[in-house]
Amino acid sequence: MSTWVKATASGTGNCVEARWRKASASGTSNCVEVAAAGAVQVRDSKDPDGPVLTFTHTEWEAFLGRLHGGEFA
């Protein structure tokens, strides 16, 4: 089941919410989940209430480019 999260920067105002998504290739195994709204957030699916890493969209795109380029293989 996906959960929706409201941006912490929104305070008590109305804001866009982001849905946590797990990679479809992960099947039923534990994996990282990603949510994107004003920023890209990443968390461990085994610990959804645990720490969250936050990246700008530019940082996330740079990471994905390096990942798809084989840099982390």
MITORNU-719592 format. One line per 5 residues: number of its first residue (from 1); their letters; for each residue x negated, y negated, z negated of N, C-alpha, C, O, CB. Coordinates in nm, 2 decimals. Each point is the difference from the previous one (the first is absolute). Glycine has a CB too. Example, Ala and Ser with C-alpha at 12.3 -4.5 7.8 and 13.67 -1.06 7.14 Angstrom:
residues 2
1) as) -1.32 0.57 -0.78 0.09 -0.12 0.00 -0.09 -0.12 0.00 -0.10 0.00 -0.07 0.29 0.12 -0.05 ~ -0.15 -0.23 0.19 -0.09 -0.11 0.00 0.08 -0.11 -0.08 -0.05 -0.11 -0.01 -0.07 0.17 0.23
//
This chain:
residues 73
1) mstwv) -0.08 0.12 0.00 0.08 -0.12 0.00 -0.09 -0.12 0.00 -0.10 -0.01 -0.07 0.29 0.13 -0.05 ~ -0.16 -0.22 0.20 -0.07 -0.12 0.00 0.05 -0.10 -0.10 0.12 0.00 -0.03 -0.17 0.03 0.27 ~ -0.04 -0.11 -0.29 0.05 -0.11 -0.09 -0.04 -0.13 0.06 -0.09 -0.01 0.08 0.06 0.16 -0.28 ~ 0.11 -0.25 0.16 -0.02 -0.14 0.05 -0.07 -0.08 -0.11 0.04 0.02 -0.11 0.16 0.00 0.27 ~ -0.29 -0.10 -0.12 -0.07 -0.09 -0.10 0.01 -0.14 0.05 -0.01 -0.03 0.12 -0.15 0.21 -0.18
6) katas) 0.18 -0.27 -0.04 0.01 -0.14 0.03 -0.13 -0.07 -0.02 -0.07 0.04 -0.10 0.31 -0.04 0.03 ~ -0.28 -0.09 0.15 -0.13 -0.06 -0.01 -0.01 -0.07 -0.14 0.09 -0.07 -0.04 -0.11 0.04 0.29 ~ -0.09 0.05 -0.32 -0.02 -0.06 -0.13 -0.01 -0.15 0.01 0.04 -0.07 -0.10 -0.16 0.28 0.02 ~ 0.08 -0.26 0.19 -0.01 -0.15 0.02 0.14 -0.06 0.01 0.00 -0.13 -0.01 -0.22 0.16 0.12 ~ 0.32 0.04 -0.09 0.13 -0.05 0.01 0.07 -0.05 -0.13 0.09 -0.08 0.00 -0.06 0.23 0.20
11) gtgnc) -0.09 -0.11 -0.31 0.06 -0.04 -0.13 0.14 0.05 -0.01 0.03 0.11 0.02 -0.18 -0.31 -0.03 ~ 0.24 0.10 -0.02 0.14 0.04 -0.02 0.08 -0.04 0.13 0.12 0.03 0.00 -0.14 -0.06 -0.25 ~ -0.05 -0.02 0.35 0.07 -0.04 0.12 0.03 0.12 0.09 -0.05 0.11 -0.02 -0.06 -0.33 0.00 ~ 0.19 0.19 0.13 0.02 0.10 0.10 -0.12 0.02 0.08 -0.07 -0.09 0.03 0.31 0.04 -0.02 ~ -0.27 0.17 0.03 -0.12 0.03 0.08 0.02 0.13 0.08 0.10 0.07 -0.02 -0.24 -0.18 -0.16
16) vearw) 0.06 0.13 0.28 0.00 0.12 0.08 -0.06 0.11 -0.09 -0.09 -0.02 -0.08 0.06 -0.11 0.30 ~ 0.09 0.25 -0.21 -0.05 0.11 -0.07 -0.06 0.10 0.10 0.04 0.01 0.11 0.14 -0.04 -0.29 ~ -0.28 0.10 0.13 -0.07 0.10 0.08 0.03 0.14 -0.05 0.01 0.02 -0.12 -0.19 -0.19 0.17 ~ 0.19 0.26 0.05 0.02 0.14 -0.04 -0.13 0.08 0.01 -0.08 -0.02 0.09 0.31 0.01 0.00 ~ -0.26 0.09 -0.20 -0.12 0.08 0.00 0.01 0.11 0.10 0.11 0.07 0.01 -0.15 -0.12 -0.25
21) rkasa) -0.06 0.07 0.32 0.00 0.11 0.11 -0.12 0.09 -0.02 -0.11 -0.05 -0.02 0.24 -0.10 0.18 ~ -0.11 0.28 -0.15 -0.11 0.10 0.00 -0.02 0.05 0.14 0.10 0.01 0.08 -0.05 0.05 -0.32 ~ -0.17 -0.04 0.28 -0.03 0.05 0.14 0.08 0.13 0.03 0.00 0.09 -0.08 -0.23 -0.19 0.06 ~ 0.29 0.10 0.13 0.08 0.12 0.04 -0.09 0.12 0.02 0.05 0.11 -0.02 0.12 -0.26 0.13 ~ -0.29 0.13 -0.08 -0.09 0.12 0.01 -0.04 0.06 -0.13 -0.05 0.11 0.00 -0.04 -0.22 0.20
26) sgtsn) 0.12 0.05 -0.31 -0.03 0.05 -0.13 0.10 0.11 -0.05 -0.04 0.07 -0.09 -0.06 -0.29 0.03 ~ 0.21 0.23 0.13 0.10 0.11 -0.04 0.04 -0.02 -0.14 0.05 -0.11 -0.04 -0.15 0.26 0.20 ~ 0.09 -0.04 -0.24 0.05 -0.01 -0.14 -0.12 -0.02 -0.09 0.02 -0.01 -0.13 0.17 0.16 0.18 ~ -0.31 -0.16 0.00 -0.12 -0.02 -0.09 0.00 -0.14 -0.05 0.06 -0.09 0.06 -0.19 0.27 0.07 ~ 0.05 -0.20 -0.23 -0.02 -0.14 -0.06 -0.09 -0.08 0.10 -0.09 0.06 0.06 0.12 0.03 -0.30
31) cveva) -0.01 -0.21 0.24 -0.06 -0.09 0.10 0.00 -0.14 -0.05 0.06 -0.03 -0.11 0.00 0.19 0.30 ~ -0.12 -0.25 -0.12 0.02 -0.14 -0.03 0.13 -0.05 0.07 0.04 0.06 0.10 -0.29 -0.10 -0.12 ~ 0.31 -0.06 -0.04 0.12 -0.06 0.05 -0.03 -0.15 0.03 -0.08 -0.06 -0.06 0.24 0.22 -0.06 ~ -0.09 -0.22 0.22 -0.03 -0.13 0.04 0.13 -0.08 0.01 0.11 0.05 0.05 -0.31 0.02 0.08 ~ 0.20 -0.19 -0.18 0.12 -0.09 0.01 -0.06 -0.14 0.06 -0.10 -0.04 -0.04 0.23 0.15 -0.15
36) aagav) -0.05 -0.16 0.28 -0.05 -0.13 0.06 0.11 -0.10 0.01 0.11 0.03 0.05 -0.27 0.10 0.09 ~ 0.14 -0.24 -0.20 0.09 -0.12 0.00 -0.09 -0.12 0.02 -0.05 -0.02 0.11 0.23 0.13 -0.26 ~ -0.20 -0.19 0.05 -0.09 -0.11 0.01 -0.14 0.04 0.00 -0.09 -0.07 0.05 0.25 -0.07 -0.17 ~ -0.19 0.26 0.07 -0.13 0.06 0.00 0.01 0.15 0.02 0.12 0.05 -0.01 -0.21 -0.24 -0.14 ~ -0.01 0.26 0.16 0.00 0.15 0.01 -0.04 0.05 -0.13 -0.11 -0.03 -0.05 0.06 0.03 0.30
41) qvrds) 0.13 0.09 -0.31 -0.03 0.06 -0.12 -0.02 0.15 0.01 0.07 0.06 0.08 0.05 -0.24 -0.20 ~ -0.21 0.24 0.05 -0.03 0.14 0.01 -0.01 0.06 -0.14 -0.05 -0.06 -0.09 -0.08 0.03 0.30 ~ 0.20 0.15 -0.23 0.00 0.06 -0.13 -0.01 0.15 0.02 0.01 0.06 0.11 0.13 -0.24 -0.21 ~ -0.17 0.25 -0.01 -0.01 0.15 0.00 0.14 0.05 -0.02 0.07 -0.03 -0.10 -0.30 0.03 0.01 ~ 0.28 0.09 0.18 0.13 0.05 -0.01 0.03 0.09 -0.12 0.11 0.01 -0.05 -0.10 -0.01 0.29
46) kdpdg) -0.12 0.05 -0.30 0.01 0.08 -0.13 0.03 -0.09 -0.12 0.04 0.05 -0.10 -0.19 0.13 0.20 ~ 0.11 -0.31 -0.08 0.01 -0.09 -0.12 0.07 -0.13 0.05 -0.07 -0.10 0.01 -0.14 0.20 -0.12 ~ 0.34 -0.10 0.14 0.06 -0.11 0.06 0.01 -0.13 -0.09 0.02 -0.11 0.05 0.11 0.27 0.09 ~ -0.14 -0.13 -0.27 0.00 -0.12 -0.09 -0.15 -0.04 -0.04 -0.01 -0.09 -0.08 0.23 0.17 -0.01 ~ -0.31 -0.02 0.15 -0.14 -0.03 -0.02 -0.05 -0.12 0.07 0.08 -0.08 0.05 -0.12 0.32 -0.09
51) pvltf) -0.10 -0.26 0.05 -0.05 -0.11 0.07 0.03 -0.01 0.15 0.03 0.10 0.06 -0.21 -0.09 -0.23 ~ 0.18 -0.13 0.22 0.03 -0.03 0.14 -0.11 -0.09 0.05 -0.03 -0.10 -0.06 0.28 0.12 0.02 ~ -0.30 0.02 0.16 -0.10 -0.08 0.07 0.08 -0.09 0.09 0.09 0.04 0.07 -0.27 0.13 -0.09 ~ 0.14 -0.30 0.03 0.07 -0.10 0.09 -0.10 -0.05 0.10 -0.11 -0.05 -0.04 0.27 -0.01 -0.15 ~ -0.12 0.05 0.32 -0.08 -0.05 0.10 0.08 -0.10 0.09 0.12 0.01 0.00 -0.25 0.21 0.00
56) thtew) 0.06 -0.31 0.06 0.07 -0.09 0.10 0.02 0.09 0.12 -0.06 0.10 0.02 -0.05 -0.32 -0.11 ~ 0.20 0.17 0.18 0.02 0.07 0.12 -0.13 0.01 0.09 -0.02 0.10 0.07 0.26 -0.17 -0.08 ~ -0.31 -0.04 0.01 -0.13 0.00 0.07 -0.10 0.10 -0.05 -0.06 0.08 0.08 0.10 -0.32 -0.04 ~ -0.05 0.26 -0.17 -0.09 0.10 -0.06 0.05 0.14 0.03 -0.08 0.08 0.03 0.03 -0.24 -0.22 ~ 0.18 0.18 0.19 0.06 0.13 0.03 -0.03 0.04 0.14 -0.04 0.11 0.03 0.22 -0.14 -0.20
61) eaflg) -0.16 -0.06 0.26 -0.02 0.02 0.15 -0.15 0.03 0.02 -0.03 0.09 0.08 0.22 -0.24 -0.02 ~ -0.28 0.08 -0.13 -0.14 0.03 0.02 -0.03 0.14 -0.05 -0.08 0.07 0.06 0.03 -0.32 -0.09 ~ 0.10 0.29 -0.09 -0.02 0.13 -0.05 0.05 0.11 0.10 -0.07 0.10 0.03 0.09 -0.19 -0.26 ~ 0.10 0.07 0.28 0.06 0.10 0.09 -0.09 0.01 0.13 -0.02 0.11 0.05 0.25 -0.16 -0.14 ~ -0.28 -0.06 0.14 -0.08 0.00 0.12 -0.13 0.08 -0.03 -0.04 0.08 0.09 0.13 -0.30 -0.02
66) rlhgg) -0.15 0.20 -0.19 -0.12 0.08 -0.03 0.03 0.14 -0.02 -0.07 0.09 0.04 -0.03 -0.29 -0.15 ~ 0.22 0.23 0.05 0.04 0.14 -0.02 0.02 0.07 0.13 -0.05 0.11 0.02 0.16 -0.18 -0.23 ~ -0.03 0.01 0.30 0.02 0.06 0.13 -0.12 0.00 0.09 -0.01 0.09 0.09 0.24 -0.17 -0.10 ~ -0.33 0.00 -0.02 -0.13 0.00 0.07 -0.09 0.11 -0.05 -0.11 0.01 0.06 0.13 -0.25 -0.02 ~ 0.02 0.31 -0.14 -0.08 0.11 -0.05 -0.11 -0.03 -0.10 -0.08 0.08 -0.04 0.12 0.02 0.26
71) efa) -0.03 -0.22 -0.27 -0.11 -0.05 -0.09 0.00 0.08 -0.13 -0.11 0.02 -0.06 0.13 -0.24 0.16 ~ 0.09 0.27 -0.15 0.01 0.07 -0.13 0.01 0.15 0.02 0.03 0.07 -0.10 0.08 -0.27 0.01 ~ -0.14 0.25 0.21 0.00 0.15 0.02 -0.12 0.07 -0.06 -0.01 0.12 0.01 0.14 -0.16 0.20
//
